[in-house]
């Protein structure tokens, strides 16, 4: 596997229940996905089997884990251990932007991510 370079403006956005995902980079040990979280969107607490980082680029995200709730803003990163239930909410009137880094990667390509999203959305990637 060689060096890979992607420009976010050239990556197809995938509508999901967590916002618009733009799969940027898939390596052997990590995945990097840009996430646009629309104003008012709330994602119910859920867990992933991999370790992750949520890096808020812009806006403010309310993050709930266990009995705690914190707000992370632009320039703030948060480590999420494997199997930790986390929910997010954008309480602002504007879209928030974040980078999600997962290790190991949940999928190996943008095509695999599309197929996974189709499965979770009942076959409709825009659900």
Backbone as JSON, one array per atom type, in Angstrom:
{
  "sequence": "XXXXXXXXXXXXXXXXXXXXXXXXXXXXXXXXXXXXXXXXXXXXXXXXXXXXXXXXXXXXXXXXXXXXXXXXXXXXXXXXXXXXXXXXXXXXXXXXXXXXXXXXXXXXXXXXXXXXXXXXXXXXXXX",
  "N": [[0.85, -1.17, 0.0], [0.64, 2.15, -0.92], [1.41, 5.69, -0.6], [-1.41, 7.74, -0.08], [-3.5, 10.3, -1.25], [-6.13, 12.49, -0.66], [-8.56, 14.91, -1.53], [-10.96, 16.62, 0.25], [-13.06, 17.88, -1.08], [-13.36, 16.41, -3.34], [-14.46, 14.03, -2.68], [-17.15, 11.77, -2.53], [-20.14, 12.47, -0.8], [-21.9, 10.64, 1.65], [-25.12, 10.13, 2.65], [-26.18, 9.6, 5.91], [-27.57, 8.29, 9.01], [-26.1, 9.56, 10.86], [-25.3, 11.91, 9.79], [-23.61, 13.52, 7.02], [-21.3, 11.48, 5.58], [-17.97, 11.53, 4.5], [-15.83, 9.48, 3.14], [-12.45, 9.49, 3.59], [-9.7, 8.38, 3.86], [-8.46, 5.06, 3.81], [-6.57, 2.89, 5.52], [-4.39, 0.14, 6.36], [-4.48, -0.06, 9.1], [-6.09, 1.98, 10.02], [-8.93, 4.2, 9.57], [-10.12, 7.18, 8.07], [-12.62, 9.49, 8.26], [-14.63, 12.14, 7.15], [-17.15, 14.01, 8.74], [-20.2, 15.61, 8.41], [-22.37, 17.18, 10.47], [-25.63, 17.92, 10.61], [-27.48, 20.85, 11.72], [-29.16, 20.48, 14.78], [-29.22, 17.69, 14.65], [-29.35, 14.54, 16.23], [-27.6, 11.81, 17.42], [-28.2, 8.68, 18.59], [-26.86, 7.09, 21.55], [-24.37, 4.71, 20.88], [-22.15, 1.92, 20.33], [-18.9, 1.07, 19.02], [-16.72, -1.51, 17.89], [-14.12, -0.84, 17.56], [-11.31, 1.3, 18.42], [-11.61, 4.84, 18.59], [-11.31, 8.25, 17.39], [-12.78, 11.35, 17.77], [-12.58, 14.29, 16.16], [-13.33, 17.49, 16.41], [-13.88, 19.85, 13.98], [-15.28, 22.21, 13.38], [-17.92, 24.16, 14.84], [-20.0, 23.06, 17.6], [-20.21, 20.1, 19.46], [-22.31, 18.13, 21.37], [-21.48, 15.59, 23.45], [-22.4, 12.48, 24.66], [-21.68, 10.09, 27.05], [-22.06, 7.28, 28.93], [-23.06, 8.39, 32.08], [-22.21, 10.9, 31.73], [-21.97, 14.1, 30.09], [-20.41, 16.04, 27.7], [-19.22, 19.0, 26.01], [-17.7, 19.43, 22.95], [-15.68, 21.52, 20.98], [-14.59, 23.29, 17.99], [-11.35, 22.31, 17.07], [-10.96, 20.5, 19.09], [-10.22, 17.26, 20.27], [-11.35, 13.94, 20.91], [-10.88, 10.91, 22.51], [-12.27, 7.76, 22.0], [-12.74, 4.85, 23.59], [-12.73, 1.32, 22.59], [-15.9, -0.33, 22.28], [-17.38, 1.49, 23.79], [-20.25, 3.22, 24.59], [-21.42, 5.98, 22.86], [-23.08, 9.03, 22.26], [-24.04, 11.69, 20.08], [-24.85, 15.17, 19.66], [-25.83, 17.92, 17.74], [-26.4, 20.95, 18.8], [-26.49, 23.42, 17.72], [-27.37, 26.05, 15.32], [-26.19, 25.65, 12.93], [-24.31, 23.61, 10.63], [-22.08, 21.23, 11.98], [-18.69, 20.16, 11.79], [-16.62, 17.31, 11.67], [-13.83, 15.09, 12.12], [-13.5, 11.66, 11.91], [-11.6, 9.11, 13.21], [-10.77, 5.79, 12.99], [-9.56, 2.8, 14.45], [-8.91, -0.59, 14.53], [-9.73, -0.14, 10.98], [-13.24, 0.0, 10.21], [-14.11, -0.76, 7.74], [-12.62, -1.36, 4.5], [-12.64, 0.26, 2.29], [-14.2, 2.95, 0.37], [-16.28, 1.89, -1.09], [-16.93, -0.45, 0.35], [-17.86, 0.82, 2.65], [-20.14, 2.11, 1.64], [-21.7, -0.18, 1.03], [-22.02, -1.25, 3.6], [-23.5, 0.82, 4.79], [-25.81, 0.71, 3.22], [-26.81, -1.72, 4.09], [-27.44, -1.15, 6.8], [-29.31, 0.86, 6.4], [-31.46, -0.37, 5.28], [-31.15, -0.9, 2.55], [-31.36, 1.55, 1.3], [-29.23, 4.01, 0.67], [-29.54, 6.67, 1.17], [-31.2, 6.89, 3.3]],
  "CA": [[0.0, 0.0, 0.0], [1.45, 3.35, -1.03], [0.87, 6.95, -0.08], [-2.7, 8.09, -0.66], [-3.87, 11.69, -1.01], [-7.52, 12.77, -1.05], [-9.1, 16.23, -1.24], [-12.32, 16.44, 0.75], [-14.01, 18.38, -2.07], [-13.45, 15.43, -4.42], [-14.99, 12.78, -2.11], [-18.61, 11.69, -2.52], [-20.77, 12.45, 0.51], [-22.88, 9.58, 1.84], [-26.11, 10.49, 3.66], [-26.37, 8.56, 6.92], [-28.31, 8.75, 10.18], [-25.15, 10.33, 11.66], [-24.89, 13.07, 9.01], [-23.0, 13.2, 5.72], [-19.96, 10.92, 5.73], [-17.08, 11.57, 3.35], [-14.7, 8.59, 3.43], [-11.22, 10.08, 3.07], [-8.55, 7.49, 3.76], [-8.54, 3.74, 4.43], [-5.28, 2.22, 5.59], [-4.48, -1.2, 6.94], [-4.71, 0.03, 10.55], [-7.0, 3.05, 10.41], [-9.8, 4.83, 8.58], [-10.38, 8.59, 8.36], [-13.88, 9.88, 7.62], [-15.14, 13.47, 7.49], [-18.57, 13.94, 9.06], [-20.95, 16.86, 8.52], [-23.52, 16.91, 11.34], [-26.57, 19.02, 10.42], [-28.04, 21.51, 12.9], [-30.23, 19.77, 15.46], [-29.15, 16.23, 14.54], [-28.97, 13.8, 17.43], [-27.27, 10.41, 17.17], [-28.37, 7.92, 19.84], [-25.65, 6.4, 22.0], [-24.06, 3.41, 20.31], [-20.74, 1.56, 20.49], [-18.18, 0.41, 17.94], [-15.73, -2.44, 18.45], [-12.78, -0.31, 17.38], [-10.96, 2.55, 19.08], [-11.86, 5.95, 17.69], [-11.08, 9.63, 17.76], [-13.65, 12.36, 17.18], [-11.88, 15.57, 16.16], [-14.28, 18.51, 15.97], [-13.25, 20.89, 13.18], [-16.04, 23.46, 13.52], [-19.17, 24.0, 15.55], [-19.93, 22.43, 18.92], [-20.92, 18.83, 19.55], [-22.58, 17.62, 22.71], [-21.16, 14.16, 23.43], [-22.89, 11.8, 25.86], [-21.13, 8.75, 27.27], [-22.45, 6.89, 30.29], [-23.86, 9.42, 32.74], [-21.56, 12.19, 31.48], [-22.17, 14.84, 28.84], [-19.43, 17.11, 27.51], [-19.31, 19.69, 24.72], [-16.4, 19.64, 22.31], [-15.77, 22.51, 19.92], [-13.55, 23.29, 16.97], [-10.0, 22.14, 17.55], [-10.93, 19.57, 20.22], [-10.25, 15.84, 19.94], [-11.84, 13.08, 21.98], [-10.6, 9.49, 22.31], [-13.37, 6.89, 22.38], [-12.25, 3.47, 23.68], [-13.59, 0.31, 21.98], [-17.11, -0.79, 22.98], [-17.9, 2.54, 24.65], [-21.42, 3.85, 23.99], [-21.31, 7.43, 22.73], [-24.09, 9.69, 21.46], [-23.67, 13.08, 19.79], [-25.92, 16.06, 19.25], [-25.45, 19.27, 17.31], [-27.43, 21.85, 19.32], [-26.37, 24.71, 17.06], [-28.19, 26.33, 14.14], [-25.35, 25.46, 11.75], [-23.66, 22.31, 10.5], [-20.79, 21.01, 12.64], [-17.82, 19.29, 11.0], [-15.69, 16.53, 12.49], [-13.07, 14.01, 11.51], [-13.55, 10.43, 12.68], [-10.5, 8.21, 12.94], [-11.07, 4.49, 13.59], [-8.5, 1.81, 14.35], [-8.71, -0.82, 13.1], [-10.82, 0.4, 10.17], [-14.43, -0.86, 10.15], [-14.17, -1.22, 6.35], [-11.34, -1.14, 3.81], [-12.78, 1.14, 1.12], [-15.45, 3.71, 0.29], [-17.31, 0.97, -1.6], [-17.36, -1.27, 1.49], [-18.65, 1.69, 3.52], [-21.45, 2.25, 0.98], [-22.43, -1.43, 1.22], [-22.37, -1.33, 5.02], [-24.57, 1.78, 5.03], [-27.0, 0.17, 2.59], [-27.3, -2.78, 4.99], [-28.05, -0.51, 7.98], [-30.43, 1.71, 5.98], [-32.46, -1.17, 4.57], [-30.95, -0.87, 1.11], [-31.4, 2.91, 0.78], [-28.08, 4.7, 1.2], [-29.92, 8.02, 1.56], [-32.21, 6.84, 4.38]],
  "C": [[0.89, 1.23, 0.0], [0.79, 4.56, -0.39], [-0.41, 7.28, -0.83], [-3.04, 9.52, -0.27], [-5.28, 11.91, -1.51], [-7.85, 14.21, -0.66], [-10.56, 16.06, -0.87], [-13.37, 16.89, -0.27], [-14.23, 17.4, -3.22], [-14.06, 14.1, -3.96], [-16.51, 12.85, -2.06], [-19.13, 11.65, -1.09], [-21.86, 11.39, 0.57], [-23.83, 9.98, 2.97], [-26.31, 9.32, 4.62], [-27.19, 9.13, 8.08], [-27.42, 9.59, 11.1], [-24.71, 11.61, 10.95], [-24.32, 12.62, 7.68], [-21.57, 12.73, 5.95], [-19.21, 11.05, 4.41], [-15.87, 10.71, 3.68], [-13.42, 9.11, 2.77], [-10.12, 9.07, 2.82], [-8.84, 6.16, 4.46], [-7.16, 3.11, 4.36], [-5.48, 0.83, 6.16], [-4.86, -1.15, 8.41], [-5.64, 1.15, 10.97], [-7.84, 3.52, 9.23], [-10.03, 6.27, 9.04], [-11.59, 9.01, 7.54], [-14.26, 11.27, 8.09], [-16.64, 13.35, 7.71], [-19.14, 15.35, 9.18], [-22.21, 16.54, 9.31], [-24.47, 18.09, 11.24], [-27.06, 19.59, 11.76], [-29.17, 20.67, 13.47], [-30.16, 18.26, 15.42], [-28.68, 15.62, 15.85], [-28.75, 12.34, 17.05], [-27.33, 9.69, 18.51], [-27.07, 7.25, 20.23], [-25.53, 5.0, 21.39], [-22.56, 3.17, 20.43], [-20.2, 0.93, 19.21], [-17.09, -0.45, 18.57], [-14.3, -1.92, 18.34], [-12.57, 0.96, 18.21], [-11.18, 3.68, 18.1], [-11.48, 7.29, 18.28], [-12.11, 10.47, 17.03], [-12.9, 13.68, 17.3], [-12.84, 16.59, 15.57], [-13.52, 19.62, 15.23], [-13.94, 22.24, 13.37], [-17.38, 23.16, 14.17], [-18.92, 23.41, 16.92], [-20.75, 21.16, 18.89], [-21.08, 18.45, 21.01], [-22.38, 16.11, 22.62], [-21.58, 13.54, 24.76], [-22.25, 10.42, 25.91], [-21.38, 8.4, 28.73], [-23.36, 7.95, 30.88], [-23.29, 10.82, 32.5], [-21.95, 12.77, 30.14], [-21.14, 15.96, 28.8], [-19.69, 17.77, 26.17], [-17.89, 19.86, 24.19], [-16.62, 20.6, 21.14], [-14.62, 22.39, 18.95], [-12.16, 23.21, 17.57], [-9.87, 21.16, 18.7], [-11.06, 18.14, 19.73], [-10.68, 15.05, 21.16], [-11.54, 11.63, 21.62], [-11.79, 8.69, 22.82], [-12.85, 5.45, 22.39], [-13.21, 2.49, 22.98], [-14.76, -0.04, 22.89], [-17.65, 0.2, 24.0], [-19.08, 3.21, 23.95], [-21.28, 5.36, 24.04], [-22.45, 7.92, 21.85], [-23.65, 11.12, 21.21], [-24.9, 13.87, 19.38], [-25.32, 17.4, 18.85], [-26.58, 20.2, 17.73], [-27.41, 23.21, 18.62], [-27.31, 24.84, 15.86], [-27.42, 26.15, 12.85], [-24.75, 24.06, 11.78], [-22.34, 22.3, 11.27], [-20.0, 20.03, 11.76], [-16.83, 18.6, 11.92], [-14.96, 15.53, 11.62], [-13.17, 12.82, 12.46], [-12.38, 9.55, 12.25], [-10.79, 6.92, 13.69], [-9.9, 3.54, 13.38], [-8.88, 0.58, 15.16], [-9.89, -0.28, 12.3], [-12.01, -0.55, 10.14], [-14.63, -1.45, 8.76], [-12.85, -0.85, 5.69], [-11.41, -0.18, 2.62], [-14.09, 1.91, 1.2], [-16.58, 2.82, -0.19], [-17.83, 0.06, -0.49], [-18.22, -0.45, 2.45], [-20.05, 1.89, 2.94], [-22.3, 0.99, 1.21], [-22.87, -1.61, 2.66], [-23.55, -0.39, 5.33], [-25.88, 1.32, 4.4], [-27.64, -0.88, 3.49], [-28.04, -2.16, 6.18], [-29.26, 0.34, 7.62], [-31.48, 0.94, 5.19], [-32.36, -1.09, 3.06], [-30.94, 0.53, 0.52], [-30.27, 3.7, 1.43], [-28.44, 6.11, 1.67], [-30.98, 8.03, 2.66], [-31.7, 7.53, 5.62]]
}
